[in-house]
Amino acid sequence: MTSALQPRVRARALVVVGIVLLAFNMRPAAVSIGPVLAEIVAELQLSGVEAGLLTALPVLSFAAFGALTPRLAHHLGPHRLTVLALVTALLGMVGRSFAGQAWSFLLLSLLALAGMATVNVVMPSLVKRHFPDQVGLVTAVYTTAMATALTAASALTVPIAETAGSWRYGIASWAIFAVLAIGPWLALAAHDRPDAAPEPTAAVRLGQVARTRLGWAMAVFFGLQALQAYAVFGWFAKLYRDAGFSATDAGLLLGVITGIGIPVSFVVSTLSQRVRLQLPLTLGLSGCYLLGFLGLLVAPVAGAWLWAALIGIGTCTFPLILTLIGLRARTAAGTAALSGFTQSIGYLLSAAGPFAIGLLHDLTHGWTVPLIGLIGLLVPQLLAGVLACRSGPIEDQLPSGRLGTAVS
C-alpha cells in the first residue's frame, strides 16, 4: 500500500468506527426507560399523564429537533454537530439519573433525546457523504450496531438496576456509549468545515421536499413504523408484566423483540439495496407485525416468545426505511433534506402513538383495544411503504428538478 493511500484508508476506518459507535447511541436513552417504567413512576410519583408523556418524549423530540438538524449541519458542519449531539445526550442521560422530581426527569430526558434526534437525522447523510456507493452495506452495519445496543438496553437495564440497587444506575449505565463515541468524532470534527454541509439553507430544502409525493410517502411510512416501534418499546414490558411475567422475564421478552433485529437488520438493509426486493421486504415485515399482534391477542402467555420474535422482525421496517432514505437521493444534500423531512414529519405523526396506547389501556383496563389499534395502523403504513418503494430519486420530483444549488 502506497504512503499516499494510507491516510485515506485510516480516515475511512475512523469514519466506520465513528459510525458504529454513533449507532450505539441511537436508542438506549429511549428504550432503557420501558423496563423500569414502573419503578420510575413509583419513586418520582409520576401521574398517568406524565408517564404517558415520558413514553411519548422520544417521538416528540425526534420530530422537533430532527427538523433543526439540516440547518445546524449547514452552519456547524456535520462532524461538529455530531460531537455536540453526543455531548448533549451524555449530559441528559447522566443528569436524569440524579433527578428527584418529575419535571426535572422529563426535562433531562428531553435533553438526552435531543442528542439522539440529531444523530438520527444526520446519520443517513454521513453515510451518503462518506460512502456514496456503499449505502446499503454501511447502513446494514450501523443498523446492526443500533439493534445490538437497543437489545442490550432492553434486556440488561433491569439486571443492572437490580445489581446496583436502583433503576437510576440502570438507565445511567448506557451513557458509556456516548463517552466512547465522542473521541472519533472529535478527530473528524477537527477537519470539519461549516461549508462542507449541503447548501442552501435547510428551510428551503425541507420546503422543496414537502412538495413531493415521495417526501410525504416516506414521512407517513416512517411515522407509522415509529409509532408501532415506540408503542412496543414503551409499553410492552408493562404488557408482559400485566400478563403475569416477572420484571426480569418481561425485560427478556422485550430483549427478544430488539435482539432479533440484530441479524435481521443487517439482512434487511443489505437486501433492500436491490430495487426488486424492496416491496417484498415491506410486505413481509408488515406481515410479521400482524402475526405478532394477533398472537398476543389470542395467546399472550403461551406463545409470548414466538410473538416477540415476529414483532421484533416487524420492527426491522426501521432499517429498511433508513436504507431507502439513502437510496432515494443522489447526493448527500438530497439525503440530508429527505432524512430531515422524513424523520421530523414522521416522528410528529407518530408522537401521539405511545400516549394513545397508554390512554386506551387505562380506559379499557386491558391490552385488547390497543393491540387492535396497532393492527389497524398497519394498513396505511403498508400503503405508504408501497408508494415509497415504487418512487424514484427525490431530485427528480422537485418542482425545479434540483435540490437548491447543491444538486445538479
TORTOR-186694 format. One record per residue: x, y, z of N, C-alpha, C in turn; residue in one letter. Coordinates in steps of 0.001 Angstrom, whole numbers, plus 500000, padded with zeros to 6 digits. Each point is the difference from the previous one (the first is absolute). Example, Ala and Ser with C-alpha at 12.3 -4.5 7.8 and 13.67 -1.06 7.14 Angstrom:
2
513190494310507800499110501190500000500900501200500000A 499650501050499280500820501190500060499230501090500730S 
//
This chain:
408
500852498799500000499148501201500000500883501245500000M 499725500913499061500818501198499902499737500928501161T 500993500847500274499863500941501113498874500994499751S 499690500264498711498932500945499683498631499432500346A 499865498655499913498711499381500292499762499794501483L 501090499896500778499856499691501415499155501013500765Q 500213501308499838499145500955500723498527499861499639P 499705499710498715498610499835499586499380498763500630R 500766498912500057499494498778500617499740500217501485V 500945500685500669499822500278501430498787500888500230R 499813500990499127498855500901500152498682499251499831A 499935499115498999498773499229499791499750499042501165R 501085499418500519499854499104501152499478500763501208A 500488501225500191499543500826501108498517500324499849L 499568500284498777498588500292499763499134498779500307V 500460498815499578499239498775500267499866499772501504V 501109500134500722499969499833501458499067501037500619V 500112501234499525499141501061500520498534499730499749G 499663499514498802498603499712499666499457498868500864I 500806498958500205499548498878500827499758500459501441V 500958500746500559499833500482501371498839500982500107L 499818500800498958498870500930499983498678499241500004L 499956498895499257498782499201499937499619499427501361A 500998499728500837499716499478501336499270501021500872F 499984501262499566499346501047500789498603500355499494N 499512499308498979498759500420499356498729499553500715M 500115499056500978498797499496500633500024499852501526R 501132499720500655499949499710501444499352501070500859P 500194501268499685499398501050500819498484499901500015A 499412499448498942498541499869499915499524498665500549A 500601498891499546499430498692500323500377499494501382V 500982500614500661500354499550501351498951500394501031S 499082500888499631498959500445500927498919498943500184I 499570499372498918498897499057500046500134498896501041G 501138499292500062500128498899500958499886500414501468P 500315501272500312499939500449501399498957501109500175V 499057500074499070498998501066500049499195499956501295L 499632498806500432499203499878501232500754500566501198A 501295499727500079500815500506501112500169501515499924E 500161500523498798500131501452499825498704500695500411I 498880499468499553498691500575500340499793500014501509V 500373498890500659499790499899501445500887500966500773A 501281500061499664500928500829500787499803501486499747E 499771500371498736499831501427499673498540500439500071L 499116499051500304498565500273500125499439500674498742Q 500300499389498859499495500522498737498510499718499880L 499266500975499525498588499791499704499875499190498714S 498772499567499687499779499273498758500363500835498780G 499693501288500063500333500896498894501513500147499862V 500691500139501124501459500148499963500671498729499504E 499474498839500404500554498735499515499768499856498500A 498817500404499547499726499966498568500898500946499236G 500247501189500572500891500958499365501418499450499917L 500427499307501051501344499422500009500165498994498867L 498994499156499775500102499025498920499884500653498625T 499363501186499937499851500708498727501167500933499712A 500828500273500999501097500948499820500948499649498850L 500348498720499786500908499709498883499489500514498664P 498749499710499675499498500428498704499796501518499950V 499600500606501112499864501459500032501352500669499782L 501025499469500643501341500562499866500523499825498587S 499793498811499433500503499748498660499309500887498981F 498719500285500217499287500879499082500510501434500096A 500141500492501230500393501403500199501450500252499626A 500900499194500534501425500244499788500489499461498661F 499299498983499468500382499491498691499858501045498909G 498983500846500112499788501043498998501103501044500023A 500661500169501151501065501000500118501347499487499515L 500148498690499874501307499420499743500627500431498677T 499278499992498849500654500429498759500549501423500061P 499254500909500625500475501380500113501246500077500888R 499981499263501120501161499999500887501216499394499314L 499783498953499216501105499381499268500598500972498991A 499158500821499413500480500993499042500897501033500671H 499637500433501200500750501053500681501209499466500767H 499879498808500592501084499473500833500902499019499271L 499470499364498977500685498875499389499481498711500615G 499847498938499224499372498777500504500767499314501119P 501332500078499974500779499312501033499966500754501328H 500087501296499953499893500791501231498614499852500617R 498990499960499152498644499819500505499853498637500678L 500659499001499453499945498668500599500617500009501397T 501126500689500161500622500120501325499052500696500971V 499392501079499555499058500732500848498828499113500408L 499504499204499063498880499099500299500389498967501048A 501205499459499892500451498991500959500177500592501395L 500557501190500075500175500658501297498639500288500631V 499060500453499181498652500279500492499343498735500544T 500104498904499245499420498731500452500653499528501293A 501309500160500099500734499580501196499520500767501230L 499904501320499884499559500824501128498576499646500422L 499136499763499014498621499671500325499860498650500683G 500712498987499496499875498656500575500553499936501419M 501138500647500221500582500002501343499170500876500933V 499616501169499523499269500946500838498675499469500497G 499254499308499134498676499540500431500079498888501039R 501131499310500052500136498944501008500107500568501407S 500262501318500101500054500667501307498725500788500302F 499068500041499051498805500825500157499137499490501150A 499505500941500793499165499635501136498548500353499832G 499675500706498920498627500418499755499596499661498578Q 498699499908499785499500499599498688500422500986498918A 499878501307500280500283500992498964501462499979499582W 500914499827500959501419499979499651500363498726499240S 499369498875500364500252498759499275499528500121498554F 498822500580499791499483500180498648500863500956499197L 500441501077500630500804500999499305501353499428499575L 500647499264500906501298499422499676499864498839499012L 498880499305500049499740498975498983499865500651498631S 499343501158499963499871500738498746501371500393499462L 500913500401500896501347500378499589500724498799499381L 499907498847500662500637498787499466499427499631498642A 498696500111499876499338499615498759500246501004498882L 500278501253500349500361500985498982501289499582499296A 500955499505500784501234499494499398499741498818499102G 499145499078500448499636498848499189499308500416498714M 499118500971500084499262500457498824500942500535498938A 500990500758500437500979500558499073500787498891499313T 500417499014500774500733498864499439499147499261498986V 498722499812500307499092499298499089499979500621498614N 499907501321499953499854500689498723501328500125499274V 501076500242500722501278500240499355500649498708499499V 499641498852500595500668498749499642499869499619498523M 498797499983499396499927499653498568500823500932499125P 500065501280500367500794500951499226501497499710500135S 500438499624501199501405499636500195500365498771499166L 499109499028499974500244498793499201500093500349498521V 499056500813499524500002500390498589501236500826499657K 500442500842500930501151500868499760501293499195499899R 500190499056500907501270499275500057500006498712499184H 498810499408499786499930498724499288498855500023498984F 500074500889499001498882500166499064499678498750499191P 500985499131499792499780498798499197499772498752500849D 499963500161501312499827498857500892498932500295501066Q 498956500702499597498965500416500951499364498801500693V 499633498982499222499340498842500586500871499274501007G 501261499769499634500909499265500884500270500764501283L 500336501291499882500316500786501193498751500190500859V 498843500184499364498756500085500768499745498695500742T 500297498868499349499848498701500661500899499903501224A 501221500492499876500947499950501119499494500844501173V 499571501228499714499628500863501133498639499647500571Y 499069499502499178498720499588500567500154498730500846T 500945499145499632500287498826500823500590500421501340T 500915500959499974500558500531501251498920500653500844A 499111500727499349498897500648500707499089498960500650M 499691498919499252499150498947500539500670499296501178A 501318499853499936500742499378501104499876500835501270T 500186501307499869499893500879501160498571500050500522A 499047500009499076498595500019500394499649498744500801L 500491498861499518499748498741500693500631499994501385T 501238500456500069500691500035501289499260500889500991A 499555501173499544499298500916500891498663499423500459A 499314499287499099498709499422500346500138498834500977S 500995499138499761500125498770500781500816500163501276A 500933500943500030500942500072501113499747501141500978L 499104500919499661499743501116500907499524499514501369T 499059499060500000499490499480501281501080499253500788V 500751499060499386501073499340500762501038500968500553P 500379501008499218500961500998500481499413500760501184I 498727500400499871499341500738501076499907499158501265A 499648498725499850499873499127501170501352499740500654E 501035499847499178501338499773500543500518501229500730T 499761501167499400500509501248500585499102500534501104A 498748499527500052499109500402501075499041501114499670G 499959500474498747499088501078499641499830500059498488S 498794500371499579499753500207498577500855501134499448W 500441500911500867500807501132499557501309499531499364R 500628499001500599501226499458499419499705499268498698Y 498836499376499939499623499280498792499917500898498781G 499379501175500144499851500886498843501249500845499752I 500795500249501051501210500816499829501117499217499329A 499992498682500135501114499190499501500201500125498498S 498926500322499270500105500039498536500674501265499489W 500301500923500886500750501197499592501417499655499573A 500476498803500339501355499602499627500177499991498487I 498937499708499263500102499992498543500300501394499455F 499414501022500609500260501367499561501450500381500283A 500514499587501149501400500279500345500930499382498968V 499736498751499616500860499302499046499940500625498607L 498840500507499620499820500517498644500579501390499807A 500145500755501058500450501390499860501394500090499395I 500910499095500389501382500054499538500153500013498486G 499491498996499269500151500006498545499392501214499327P 498865500457500501499360501137499347500697501316500321W 500667500073501141500851501167500250501134500060498990L 500592498841499707501077499950499017499500500406498617A 498817499527499630499441500365498702499570501465499965L 499513500503501129499538501398500058501148500976499848A 501225499567500307501164500883499859500206500422498551A 499492499197499077500146500313498571498674500412499379H 499010500249500833498669500356499522499940501472499648D 499228500313498980499762501398499630498497500203499865R 499491501117500531498568500253499847499546499962498549P 500867500465499067499572500029498607500073498624499343D 500424498969500795499981498642499453498601499421500020A 499101500653500729498626499513500079499248500359498723A 498904499306499705499236500280498795499488501425499969P 499896500578498831499442501311499806498704499867499214E 499126500974500017499992501236500773499403499754501367P 499165500941500501499516499877501369499064498818500146T 499941499471501245499181498822500274498524500266499734A 499526501229500304498583500292499857499543499836498555A 500819500446499059499650499879498589499971498541499595V 500967499256500423500083498591499629498786499228500526R 499687500189501263498870499284500575498693500419499329L 499905501286499662498806500483499317499839499372498636G 501113499787499302499937499364498686499570498547500113Q 500553499298500971499640498588500195498518499884500347V 499472500981500729498594499966500411499045500072498819A 500504500389498846499137500087498812499991498718499178R 500681498986500470500113498772499221499165498866500586T 499565499109499128499265498821500435500905499066500794R 501261499873499562500936499135500711500238500488501416L 500163501311500175500243500550501324498902499615500985G 498751500143499572498881499689500897499817498496500178W 500247499236498945499911498539500146501026499503501006A 501223500521499902501052499600500933499673500448501417M 499458501217500133499668500521501330498910499167500669A 498949499652499243498916499194500563500496498591500321V 500761499412499085500561498668500222500875499998501245F 500886500993500089500890500100501150499215500259501283F 499024500902499921499247500373501195499216498848500593G 499355499209499153499191498903500515500854498841500507L 501149499748499350500870498957500549500611500450501320Q 500261501320500139500515500511501275498944499883501087A 498749500269499638498907499859500967499931498561500506L 500055499056499071499954498587500388501176499660500908Q 501194500397499597501196499623500742500015500598501404A 499657501276500116500076500631501316498833499611500898Y 498893499585499413498943499401500810500498498687500593A 500711499227499182500568498736500471501067500244501062V 500957500870499705501103500249500936499522500646501293F 498990500855499892499546500732501176499039499229500891G 499196499083499397498909499413500769500018498482500105W 500746499328499147499874498544499994500625499331501218F 500968500649500631500509499441501256498872499970501032A 499185501054500022498848500031500916498954498992499568K 499782499875498698499046499014499492500384498604500499L 501284499676499912500457498682500448499855499849501516Y 500292501061500730499857499917501456498534499863500386R 499113500684499292498564499849500256499519498591499674D 500684499343499063499620498635499623500502498971501007A 500839500436500960500463499098501040501478499705500003G 500752500588499065501438499782499965500694500875501047F 501122499527500514500787500796500937500652501157499257S 500548500955500765500673501147499378501181499540499150A 500732499007500500501154499494499247499553499317498714T 498981499144500082499513499309498807499382500974499001D 499306501011500516499435501017499104501114500722499247A 501091500306500713501142500626499353500639499081498972G 500047498696500291500567499043499051499129499867498754L 498684500011500196499100499956498843500183501235499122L 500136501153500646500281501210499231501364499882499328L 500928499319500687501308499763499410499932499103498775G 499062499041499993499798499166498814499516500856498832V 499065500906500287499483500891498956501131500812499384I 500851500548500845501095500821499480501160499148499499T 500237498850500657501138499166499642499877499370498634G 498782499627499611499808499396498687500379500982498900I 499969501289500356500361501024499022501475500055499686G 500846499372500817501439500054499743500345499318498678I 499645498710499809500289499403498691499056500484498903P 498721500208500367499027500350498967500270501391499429V 500447500950500834500315501341499508501071499953498922S 501018499186500230501083499886499014499469499437498693F 499191498960500097499455499368498797499075500963499258V 499113500672500739499039500902499363500704501163499308V 500957500628500677500704501132499402500785499580498764S 500610498817500048500778499516498860499099499668498819T 498915499267500265499103499598498921499232501172499404L 499705501003500821499182501118499514500744500879499010S 501310499802499840500725500729498969499560499524498610Q 499440498812499921499489499478498729498560500472499818R 499770500748498966498695500639499793498867498977499972V 500216498857499363498924499025499849499613499336501327R 500844500115501023499707499382501285499364500958501002L 499961501285499693499509500981500966498519499795500326Q 499182499758498989498571499795500244499729498683500737L 500601498867499601499791498772500778500435500130501460P 501084500713500248500439500204501382498963500792500783L 499451501028499382498975500814500659498779499151500356T 499566499174499070498840499133500238500298498976501092L 501186499406499953500350498975500972500119500535501416G 500607501163500149500162500587501333498649500389500596L 499117500535499172498656500340500483499246498744500413S 500193498908499242499351498741500342500465499446501331G 501277500160500305500521499546501296499388500791501150C 499881501310499830499310500821501000498588499470500240Y 499277499760498897498603499559500091499895498688500768L 500826499022499661499956498705500675500356500133501479L 500985500841500308500406500188501388498917500623500847G 499341501035499475498929500664500742498789499074500168F 499653499267498936498889499059500102500305498909501025L 501253499544500036500392498990500962499844500480501428G 500347501249500247499842500556501349498535500086500406L 499128500223499024498571500045500295499462498614500357L 500510498976499319499459498649500154500660499234501140V 501338500043500069500737499204500999501194500797500521A 499741501039500808501082500894500431501074499331500841P 499679498936500704500980499327500859500598498782499305V 499144499120499490500474498741499417500934500229498814A 499700500993499192500832500242498815500852501248500090G 500229500474501226500644501305500192501339500118499277A 500823498959500069501344500085499412499942500037498478W 499067499232499416499838500023498541499475501348499539L 498990500515500701499446501306499604501060501093500139W 500827499909501039501070500986500175500970499961498817A 500340498794499538500915499877498863499386500599498738A 498713499729499752499339500538498812499906501522500048L 499650500537501173499922501454500136501385500620499825I 501028499322500524501361500489499825500387500079498535G 499597498995499206500266500059498559499242501176499384I 498774500224500458499217501122499485500662501346500239G 500660500143501149500664501283500289501154500289499051T 500436498997499246501085500221499042499525500738498760C 498765500479500029499567501001499023500872501247500114T 500527500261501206500829501187500221501282499965499160F 500826498933500045501179499994499124499639500007498521P 498843499442499653499569500058498604499815501437499552L 499283500798500787499725501372499569501253500874500090I 500912499708500939501261500741500030500796499758498729L 499999498767499521500685499699498747499316500710498842T 498674500008500000499261500686498941500323501491499960L 500200500611501170500345501423500036501286500241499214I 500999499145500218501260500151499280499883499687498523G 499103499083499642499875499582498606499051500875499195L 499165500778500675499038500841499294500542501408499781R 501300500176500097500658501274499692501346499699499347A 500448500919499160501253499765499283501222500543500726R 499801500940500918501123500654500651499777500111501498T 501047500430500700499870500248501440499008501120500271A 499944500988499105499041501093500173498571499491499925A 499733499169499003498669499432499879499657499096501163G 500990499221500441499770499106501133499714500780501270T 500748501083500229499791500818501192498594500582500025A 499549500509498847498668500596499941498916498955500177A 500137498872499295498992498946500100499974499407501403L 501182499821500602500073499469501355499359500960500997S 500317501281499874499439500993500921498494500069499908G 499475500033498776498546500085499833499324498715500453F 500533498874499542499392498705500332499927499788501503T 501096500275500694500042499694501427499269501036500840Q 500120501276499646499309501005500817498488499882499845S 499510499922498767498559499850499782499534498630500463I 500809498987499725499624498646500402499848499860501497G 500965500507500743499894499903501456498868500869500535Y 499722501124499325498873500829500417498693499223499839L 499876499269498898498802499187499777499850498913501061L 501134499488500446499953498865500934499969500428501464S 500124501300500257500180500472501378498865499592500931A 498784499966499481498850499664500852499883498508500257A 500752499185499260499842498557500091500205499399501378G 501192500145500605500209499404501319499033500538501055P 499707501299499925499053500583500950498611499404499799F 499579499851498729498673499449499710499894498551500449A 501088499236499835499978498601500433499790499926501510I 500711500837500742499823500028501449498607500440500403G 499454500978499283498652500489500309498958498917499727L 500137499313498863499067498923499681500080498883501029L 501189499728500477500165498968501028499285500404501286H 500163501266500387499359500474501227498477500008499877D 499511500392498831498550500096499806499337498635499932L 500693499030499413499396498675499794500499498963501000T 500986500394500817500549499111501024500523498683499407H 500638500112498860500562498815499358500782500381498756G 500480498982499302500854500234498836499338499613498686W 498771499546500036499333499570498776499783501160499036T 499409501066500467499718501152499137501296500650499495V 501009500226500850501255500541499467500614499134498903P 499961498680500160500571499117498981499194500051498703L 498679500080500107499173500136498801500314501314499281I 500237501059500780500374501275499405501309499911499232G 500990499314500569501285499827499312499829499195498716L 499129498995500029499739499203498795499371500868498916I 499044500845500378499346500866499030500961500960499323G 500990500484500728500960500958499446500980499354499018L 500046498667499968500864499329499030499540500250498563L 498709500276499798499476500197498644500572501265499351V 499841501193500615500609501182499375501519499931499974P 500615499342500988501450499841499986500440499225498762Q 499304498940499695500348499179498844499785500754498689L 498905500748499910499723500767498782501089501041499747L 500402500707501056501067500993499850501318499331499631A 500264498827500578501229499283499684500054499557498554G 498872499539499469499944499592498598500307501186499091V 499431501154500298500244501196499197501466500414500069L 500593499929501187501407500361500157500899499052499216A 499655498730499986500820499009499289499937500189498492C 498909500555499519499813500143498546500421501360499469R 500524500856500854500371501354499587501446500072499547S 500300501031499185501362500259499569500681500983500925G 501207500494499626500759500925500851499239501287500293P 500240500549501174499307501212500425500291501162499057I 501216500054499457500368501121499119499112500069498761E 499548498839499522499170499970498796498580500489500265D 499614500106501251498635500386500339499871501444500453Q 501141500683500164499944501390500432499489500885498878L 499239501050500339499434500872498962501040500564499055P 501203500330500546501047500590499176500901498948499388S 499789498715500388500847498934499494501312499889500711G 500196500799501046501255499935500725499769500437501430R 500906499627500871499909500329501429500827501232500261L 499377501167499925500743501239500179501092500103498948G 501204500377500409501139500088499109501004498892500225T 499688499110500967500973498978500335499886498763499134A 498896499851499280499797498826499182499781500427498568V 500772499462499107499870500384498595499032499090499286S 
//
